[in-house]
Amino acid sequence: AGGIAPLVALARGAGEPRCQRRQPGGDRKGGRHPAACGTGSRRHGRAEALGRGGSGVGGIATLVALARGGTDGQKQSATGALRNLACNADNKVAIATAGGIAPLVELARNGTDGQKEWAARALWNLAYNNAENQVAIAKAGGIAPLVALAR
């Protein structure tokens, strides 16, 4: 419900995500995300807002385009966003339909360490309980890079 637009904006201007949690006194933290912050976690409300089919108008297609051809930071942020969206059954189909599997496989094979990690997580979520996506990932050559990452 309205969560995709801010996520796309974040991916477009990305490097590291910034924490937007309110701090005591009403100020926003605004710093880099510490690992314990839980970027995209339910505490921030993003995963819940996105996980209810909130693909938004062109949001998934934009994220796929950024994963395919954005800057390194945009690719990593878009891949992380696709990973979160792929927790939802409807979004799994939308991501695959938008051509999202091929760029995720490519990032799992040749991306930066962070891109490889998020791409592998996104592919996991896309494949989980979705036989069509499992076949599509295999056809896109996704098995070998995932096995290599697991080693």
C-alpha positions as CSV (number, residue, x, y, z in Angstrom):
1,A,0.0,0.0,0.0
2,G,2.1,2.8,-1.3
3,G,5.4,1.2,-0.3
4,I,6.9,0.6,-3.7
5,A,7.4,4.2,-4.8
6,P,9.7,5.1,-1.9
7,L,11.6,1.9,-2.5
8,V,12.1,2.7,-6.1
9,A,13.2,6.2,-5.2
10,L,15.7,4.7,-2.7
11,A,17.1,2.3,-5.4
12,R,17.4,5.1,-7.9
13,G,19.5,7.3,-5.6
14,A,21.2,4.5,-3.9
15,G,24.4,3.7,-2.3
16,E,23.8,2.4,1.2
17,P,20.2,2.6,2.5
18,R,19.7,5.2,5.1
19,C,18.0,4.5,8.4
20,Q,14.8,6.6,8.8
21,R,13.8,5.4,12.3
22,R,12.7,8.1,14.6
23,Q,15.1,8.9,17.4
24,P,14.2,10.2,20.8
25,G,13.2,13.9,20.5
26,G,11.6,13.3,17.0
27,D,14.8,13.5,15.0
28,R,15.5,11.0,12.3
29,K,18.7,9.0,12.6
30,G,19.5,9.5,8.9
31,G,22.8,7.6,9.1
32,R,24.0,4.4,7.4
33,H,22.2,1.2,8.3
34,P,24.0,-0.8,11.0
35,A,23.6,-4.5,10.4
36,A,21.3,-4.8,13.5
37,C,18.9,-2.2,12.2
38,G,17.1,-4.7,10.0
39,T,16.8,-2.9,6.6
40,G,13.5,-3.9,5.1
41,S,12.4,-5.6,8.3
42,R,8.9,-5.5,9.6
43,R,10.0,-3.1,12.3
44,H,10.4,-0.5,9.5
45,G,7.1,-1.6,8.0
46,R,8.5,-1.9,4.5
47,A,8.3,-5.7,4.1
48,E,4.7,-5.7,5.3
49,A,3.6,-2.8,3.1
50,L,5.3,-4.4,0.1
51,G,4.3,-8.0,0.9
52,R,0.6,-7.4,0.3
53,G,0.8,-7.4,-3.4
54,G,1.9,-3.7,-3.5
55,S,3.8,-4.0,-6.8
56,G,2.8,-0.4,-7.7
57,V,2.5,1.0,-11.2
58,G,5.8,0.1,-12.9
59,G,7.6,-0.4,-9.6
60,I,8.7,-3.9,-10.2
61,A,9.7,-3.2,-13.8
62,T,11.7,-0.2,-12.6
63,L,13.5,-2.3,-10.0
64,V,14.3,-5.0,-12.6
65,A,15.6,-2.3,-14.9
66,L,17.9,-0.9,-12.1
67,A,19.1,-4.4,-11.3
68,R,20.0,-4.9,-15.0
69,G,21.6,-1.6,-15.8
70,G,21.9,0.7,-12.8
71,T,25.0,1.8,-10.9
72,D,26.5,-0.7,-8.5
73,G,24.6,0.8,-5.6
74,Q,21.4,0.9,-7.5
75,K,21.8,-2.7,-8.6
76,Q,22.3,-3.8,-5.0
77,S,19.4,-1.8,-3.6
78,A,17.1,-2.9,-6.4
79,T,18.1,-6.5,-5.8
80,G,17.4,-6.2,-2.1
81,A,14.0,-4.7,-2.9
82,L,13.2,-7.5,-5.3
83,R,14.3,-10.0,-2.6
84,N,11.8,-8.4,-0.2
85,L,9.0,-8.3,-2.8
86,A,9.6,-11.9,-3.8
87,C,8.3,-13.0,-0.3
88,N,4.8,-12.5,-1.8
89,A,3.3,-15.0,-4.2
90,D,1.8,-12.4,-6.5
91,N,5.0,-10.5,-6.6
92,K,7.0,-13.7,-7.5
93,V,4.9,-13.9,-10.6
94,A,5.2,-10.2,-11.4
95,I,9.0,-10.2,-11.0
96,A,9.4,-13.2,-13.3
97,T,6.9,-11.7,-15.8
98,A,8.9,-8.4,-15.8
99,G,12.1,-10.3,-16.7
100,G,13.6,-10.2,-13.3
101,I,15.2,-13.6,-13.2
102,A,17.9,-13.1,-15.8
103,P,19.4,-10.0,-14.2
104,L,19.3,-11.7,-10.8
105,V,21.2,-14.7,-12.2
106,E,23.7,-12.4,-13.8
107,L,24.3,-10.5,-10.6
108,A,24.6,-13.8,-8.7
109,R,27.3,-14.8,-11.2
110,N,29.2,-11.6,-11.8
111,G,28.1,-8.9,-9.3
112,T,29.9,-7.4,-6.4
113,D,29.9,-9.5,-3.2
114,G,26.8,-7.6,-1.9
115,Q,25.0,-8.0,-5.2
116,K,25.7,-11.7,-5.3
117,E,24.4,-12.1,-1.8
118,W,21.1,-10.2,-2.4
119,A,20.6,-11.8,-5.8
120,A,21.0,-15.3,-4.3
121,R,18.5,-14.3,-1.6
122,A,16.1,-12.9,-4.2
123,L,16.4,-16.1,-6.3
124,W,15.7,-18.2,-3.2
125,N,12.5,-16.3,-2.5
126,L,11.4,-16.4,-6.1
127,A,12.0,-20.2,-6.2
128,Y,10.4,-21.0,-2.9
129,N,7.0,-22.7,-3.4
130,N,7.0,-21.7,-7.1
131,A,7.8,-24.5,-9.6
132,E,7.6,-22.2,-12.6
133,N,10.2,-19.9,-11.2
134,Q,12.4,-22.9,-10.2
135,V,12.4,-24.0,-13.8
136,A,13.0,-20.4,-15.1
137,I,16.0,-20.0,-12.8
138,A,17.5,-23.3,-14.0
139,K,16.8,-22.3,-17.7
140,A,18.5,-18.9,-17.1
141,G,21.6,-20.7,-15.8
142,G,21.1,-19.9,-12.2
143,I,22.1,-23.2,-10.6
144,A,25.8,-23.0,-11.2
145,P,26.3,-19.5,-9.7
146,L,24.1,-20.4,-6.7
147,V,26.1,-23.6,-6.1
148,A,29.4,-21.6,-6.4
149,L,28.1,-19.1,-3.8
150,A,27.1,-21.8,-1.4
151,R,30.7,-23.2,-1.4
